Amino acid sequence: MRFVTIAGARPQFVKVAVVARALADLGDVDHRIIHTGQHYDHRMSAQFFDELAIPEPDHNLGIAGGSHGQMTGRMMEAIEGILLQAPPDAVLIYGDTNSTLAGGLAAAKLHLPVYHVEAGLRSFNRRMPEEVNRVLSDHISEILFCPTTTAVDHLAKEGITDGVHLVGDVMYDATIFAREAARQRSTIMGDLNLVDGSYILLTLHRAENTDDPSRLAEICRYVEEHAGTSKLVFPVHPRTRHAFQRQRLEINGCQMIEPVGYIDMHRLIAGASMIMTDSGGLQKEAYFHRKPCLTLRDETEWVETIEAGWNRLWTSPGYAPRREIDVYGDGDAGLKIAQIIQTAHC
């Protein structure tokens, strides 16, 4: 069996690690990885491959920057050339980035089956590029691996029922791996002179927040107010750092640090009193560590974290009553995905 994975951003590398390990366990599998280069900083790309034991990419396209259309178009052209050289049995895409859409479109136009890992998510905000990417990717995919029953329901409402599989969340698989690795290997707490429970972990990177000066300033004021006397630890995305510099923004009580690797990030989550973020993945990772989350967006695709009281939007007055979430699976999503792929190609 010959498969190609296409990925280019931090959240995708985490998912790829889970699926790559599961595919390798099947035995006779040729699994090649195309890294689009969408995240090009070492701490946001190569470090994840090192820490998560992902095989080195067979191709690194180095495509980053430019408008969404420019980036997606350049990726499609490069990916198409590689797929034409050695057509695989199927192409795997992950999540909702420009790399996801470019890989899916390039494969679909070559009549290669597309398998979408983390299908069916919806924020219902078409102004988000991620929402456009995930909707289009779902509609060109032949097999759709859904993390939750909500995702399955979203697809059914759009008329997609064939090839849909509820497998659980690969991010939970990855968290189980990272949590143990962080205990054994991470030195980030000592490096930053942090004590468990003494800080709030903040991340902020979405274009809808960083590219709107008035919104970014409002978020900074909100974060500062709601952090109170708690220290903020803020791994800063390059886009966000540039926005802060342009607007000369500061957040009182905030320790701004460089982006950290996946293992260190999980140690920071584990040590935090709560999480403030506009990341999709971090909302779930906060729950996996049983940390309350405050999401700096007007909507979320992970509605179950809101309903279960572990998460709330910054536009909401408070948390729902807290309960456990039972829809993310048992940490075997990668195994289920590999078994479904194997069955499809027997």
C-alpha positions in Angstrom: 0.0 0.0 0.0 1.3 3.4 -1.0 0.1 6.5 0.7 1.2 10.2 0.7 0.6 12.5 3.7 0.4 16.2 3.1 1.0 18.6 6.0 2.6 21.9 6.8 1.6 23.3 10.2 2.1 22.5 13.8 -1.3 20.9 14.6 -1.0 18.7 11.5 2.5 17.4 12.5 0.9 16.2 15.8 -1.8 14.3 14.0 0.6 12.9 11.4 2.7 11.5 14.2 -0.2 9.4 15.5 -1.3 8.2 12.1 2.3 7.5 10.8 3.0 5.3 13.8 -0.2 3.4 13.3 0.4 2.9 9.6 4.0 1.7 10.2 2.6 -1.0 12.5 0.5 -2.4 9.6 3.8 -3.6 8.0 3.9 -3.5 4.2 3.2 0.2 3.8 5.0 2.8 1.8 4.1 6.1 3.5 5.6 9.3 2.1 5.3 12.7 3.7 5.1 16.0 1.8 5.9 19.0 4.1 4.6 22.1 2.4 6.6 24.5 4.6 3.6 26.5 5.7 5.3 26.7 9.2 8.9 27.3 8.5 10.3 28.2 12.0 12.3 25.4 13.5 10.3 25.5 16.7 7.1 25.2 14.8 8.2 22.6 12.3 11.4 20.6 12.5 11.3 20.4 16.3 8.0 18.6 16.1 9.4 16.0 13.8 12.2 15.4 16.2 10.2 15.2 19.3 7.3 13.1 18.0 9.6 10.7 16.0 7.9 11.5 12.7 9.8 10.2 9.7 11.7 12.9 7.9 9.6 14.4 5.1 10.3 13.0 1.6 9.7 16.4 0.2 9.9 19.9 1.8 8.4 22.4 -0.5 9.4 25.5 1.6 6.2 27.4 0.6 5.2 30.0 3.1 4.0 33.6 3.0 1.9 35.5 0.6 -1.9 35.7 0.4 -4.1 32.6 1.0 -4.6 32.3 -2.7 -0.9 32.6 -3.6 0.1 30.1 -1.0 -2.6 27.6 -1.8 -1.9 27.9 -5.6 1.9 27.4 -5.2 1.3 24.4 -3.0 -1.1 22.8 -5.4 1.3 23.2 -8.3 4.2 21.6 -6.4 2.1 18.8 -4.9 0.6 17.9 -8.2 4.1 17.5 -9.7 5.2 15.1 -7.0 1.9 13.0 -7.1 2.3 12.7 -10.9 5.8 11.2 -10.5 4.6 8.4 -8.3 0.8 8.2 -7.9 -0.1 6.8 -4.5 -3.1 4.6 -3.6 -4.5 7.6 -1.6 -3.6 11.0 -0.2 -4.0 11.8 3.5 -4.8 15.4 4.6 -5.2 16.7 8.1 -7.2 19.5 9.7 -8.0 22.8 8.1 -5.0 24.7 6.9 -4.1 25.9 3.4 -1.9 22.8 3.1 -4.9 20.7 3.7 -6.9 22.3 0.9 -4.0 22.4 -1.5 -3.2 18.7 -1.0 -6.8 17.7 -1.2 -7.5 19.6 -4.4 -4.3 18.5 -6.1 -5.1 14.9 -5.4 -8.8 15.1 -6.3 -8.0 16.7 -9.7 -5.7 13.7 -10.4 -8.5 11.4 -9.4 -6.6 10.1 -6.4 -8.7 9.1 -3.3 -8.5 11.8 -0.5 -8.7 10.7 3.1 -9.4 13.5 5.6 -8.3 13.1 9.2 -10.3 15.4 11.6 -13.3 15.8 9.2 -16.6 17.3 10.0 -15.6 20.2 12.2 -17.6 23.4 11.7 -17.4 26.9 13.3 -20.1 28.2 10.9 -18.0 31.3 10.4 -17.1 31.5 6.7 -14.9 34.5 7.3 -12.4 32.2 8.8 -10.0 30.7 6.2 -9.9 27.5 8.2 -13.7 27.1 7.9 -13.5 27.4 4.1 -10.6 24.9 4.0 -12.3 22.3 6.1 -15.7 22.5 4.3 -14.1 22.1 0.9 -11.7 19.4 2.0 -14.6 17.3 3.4 -16.5 17.6 0.1 -13.7 16.2 -2.0 -12.8 13.4 0.4 -13.7 9.7 -0.1 -13.0 8.6 3.5 -13.6 11.1 6.4 -12.3 10.3 9.9 -14.4 12.2 12.4 -13.3 12.9 16.0 -16.8 13.3 17.5 -20.5 12.5 16.9 -21.0 16.2 16.4 -18.7 16.1 13.4 -20.5 13.1 11.9 -23.8 15.1 12.3 -22.4 18.1 10.6 -21.4 16.0 7.6 -24.8 14.3 7.4 -26.5 17.7 7.3 -24.4 18.6 4.3 -25.3 15.3 2.6 -22.1 13.5 3.3 -22.7 10.0 4.7 -20.7 7.6 2.6 -17.1 6.9 3.8 -17.7 8.7 7.2 -16.1 7.0 10.2 -16.3 8.0 13.9 -12.8 7.2 15.2 -12.2 9.5 18.1 -9.7 12.3 18.4 -6.1 11.7 17.3 -5.1 14.7 19.4 -6.0 12.6 22.5 -3.7 9.8 21.3 -1.0 12.4 20.9 -1.6 13.9 24.3 -1.2 10.5 26.0 2.2 10.2 24.3 3.3 13.8 25.1 2.1 13.8 28.7 4.5 11.0 29.6 7.3 12.3 27.5 7.0 15.7 29.1 7.3 14.2 32.6 10.5 12.5 31.7 12.2 15.0 29.3 10.9 18.6 29.6 13.0 21.1 31.6 10.8 24.1 30.6 9.5 24.8 34.1 12.9 25.2 35.6 14.2 27.1 32.6 11.4 29.7 33.0 11.4 29.6 36.9 7.8 28.5 36.9 5.9 26.7 39.6 2.9 24.5 39.0 -0.4 26.4 39.3 1.2 29.8 39.5 0.5 31.1 35.9 -2.0 31.2 33.1 -0.9 29.9 29.7 -1.7 32.3 26.8 -1.6 31.7 23.0 -2.8 34.0 20.3 -2.2 33.5 16.6 -5.3 33.5 14.4 -5.4 36.1 11.6 -8.9 37.3 12.6 -7.3 38.4 15.9 -3.8 39.5 15.0 -4.6 41.3 11.7 -7.3 43.6 13.1 -5.6 46.3 15.2 -8.6 47.3 17.2 -9.6 43.7 18.0 -6.1 42.7 19.0 -5.9 45.7 21.4 -9.3 44.8 22.8 -8.2 41.2 23.4 -5.0 42.4 25.1 -7.1 44.5 27.5 -9.5 41.7 28.1 -6.7 39.2 28.9 -5.0 41.6 31.2 -8.2 42.3 33.1 -9.2 38.6 33.4 -5.7 37.4 34.4 -5.9 39.7 37.4 -2.8 39.1 39.6 -1.9 35.9 37.9 1.3 35.7 35.8 0.8 35.1 32.1 3.2 32.9 30.1 2.9 33.6 26.4 4.7 31.6 23.7 4.5 34.1 20.8 3.7 33.1 17.3 5.8 35.1 14.7 2.7 36.7 13.2 1.6 37.8 16.7 5.0 39.2 17.6 5.0 41.3 14.4 1.5 42.6 15.2 2.5 43.5 18.8 5.6 45.4 17.5 3.6 47.3 14.9 1.0 48.4 17.5 3.5 48.7 20.4 1.2 46.5 22.5 2.0 45.1 25.9 0.2 43.0 28.4 1.0 43.7 32.0 2.2 40.7 34.0 3.0 38.8 30.8 6.2 36.8 30.2 6.6 36.6 26.4 8.7 33.6 25.2 9.7 32.1 21.9 7.5 29.3 20.5 8.1 26.0 22.3 8.2 22.4 21.1 5.3 20.0 21.5 6.7 18.3 24.6 7.5 21.5 26.4 4.0 22.9 25.5 2.4 20.0 27.2 4.4 20.5 30.3 3.3 24.2 30.3 -0.3 23.1 29.9 0.0 20.6 32.8 1.5 23.3 35.0 -1.0 26.1 34.2 -3.9 27.1 36.3 -5.9 27.8 33.2 -5.5 28.4 29.4 -6.4 31.4 27.3 -6.1 30.8 23.6 -7.6 31.2 20.1 -6.2 27.9 19.0 -8.5 25.0 18.1 -6.2 22.2 19.3 -5.2 23.8 22.5 -8.9 24.0 23.6 -9.0 20.2 23.5 -5.5 19.8 25.0 -6.6 21.9 27.9 -9.4 19.5 28.5 -7.2 16.5 28.2 -5.1 17.9 31.0 -8.3 18.9 32.8 -7.5 22.7 32.7 -10.2 25.3 32.3 -10.0 27.2 29.0 -11.0 30.7 27.9 -11.3 30.9 24.1 -10.5 34.2 22.5 -12.8 33.7 19.6 -16.5 34.4 18.9 -17.2 30.7 18.1 -15.6 27.3 18.4 -15.7 24.1 16.4 -15.2 22.2 19.7 -18.7 22.8 21.1 -18.6 19.9 23.5 -15.9 21.6 25.5 -18.3 24.5 26.0 -21.3 22.3 26.8 -19.3 20.4 29.4 -18.1 23.5 31.2 -14.4 23.2 30.6 -14.3 26.0 28.1 -16.0 29.3 27.4 -15.8 32.0 24.8 -14.6 35.4 25.8 -18.0 36.8 24.7 -19.8 34.5 27.2 -20.5 35.4 30.8 -19.4 32.2 32.4 -18.9 28.4 32.3 -21.6 25.8 32.0 -21.8 23.2 34.8 -18.7 21.1 34.5 -18.8 17.4 33.5 -16.6 14.9 31.8 -16.5 14.6 28.0 -17.0 11.1 26.6 -16.8 11.7 22.8 -13.0 11.9 22.2 -12.4 8.2 22.3 -10.0 6.0 24.3 -6.7 7.1 22.8 -6.9 4.5 19.9 -8.0 6.8 17.1 -4.7 6.2 15.1 -5.2 2.5 15.3 -8.8 2.8 14.1 -7.7 5.0 11.2 -5.0 2.6 10.1 -7.4 -0.4 10.3 -10.0 1.4 8.2 -7.4 2.3 5.6 -6.1 -1.3 5.5 -9.7 -2.6 5.0 -10.3 -0.1 2.2 -7.2 -1.4 0.3 -7.5 -5.2 0.9 
